[in-house]
Amino acid sequence: MATPTTKATLKSYCLRNLGYGVIDINVSDDQADDRLDEALQYFSQYHYDGVERMYLKHLITTADVARARSDTSETATDTADNTVTASWKEGDNWIPLPSSVLSVVQVFPFEETATNNMFDIRYQLRLNDLYDLSSTSIIHYDMTMKHLDYLQHILVGETPIRFNEHKNRLYLDMDWENDITADVDYIVIECWRKLDPTTYTDIYDDMFLKRYTTTLLKRQWGANLSKFGGVAMLGGVTMNGETIYTQAIEEQQRLEEQIQLAYELPPMHMIG
């Protein structure tokens, strides 16, 4: 069996799985490419092997800060009285993200968490309570550090973010003038990114992807033949595209249930 390593070889594999070479599969090349792209998109959205957890960083530039401190204006007109208008402004406080990013989990804090002077509470804690680890309980230290982290979370909080996959923009709702320093500070994000099958060609040989692509091609084949339902061919053979289409729909539903039960990542809080 040939191992698919490209879109073309995966398409050939799936068509052979439907019987191509023995019977005609009435699907055009464009239709086959569309179904293959649909299968790859579904795979990257729902299969845990189609994405990876990634940490990306971006150096904040002077241009980023200048844009974030500017606004985009929009005028709204009342639907009942068109003489009443209102001008709204939206901050351009966003950073463009690669199109492969599907979701953003968090932005790591900009604040310095290291102890850098003797007046820092963490410095005093280590100086007075941890001078001798052999006689000091590490449990007390762990609980104290967690309490300090909780206070940091309550009093300072996290940077509010907004993200939408189709906009590819990460909005950072913060004080761009005082919270960061241009050309010095980095934005570090935790995100989920879909894998590029042209780079990681093992994706084309994934068992679920091959079965799902075959099912989508079968659905397209049945949809094409159903337009000629009941037409008698030479030898008395009658086209029955409706049956092929119905079978493909049932197979697609079973595969989509299977991916939710066996291959989908655990549900997370939606961010963005």
Order of alpha helices (4+ residues) and beta strands (2+ residues): alpha-alpha-beta-alpha-beta-beta-beta-beta-alpha-alpha-beta-beta-beta-alpha-alpha
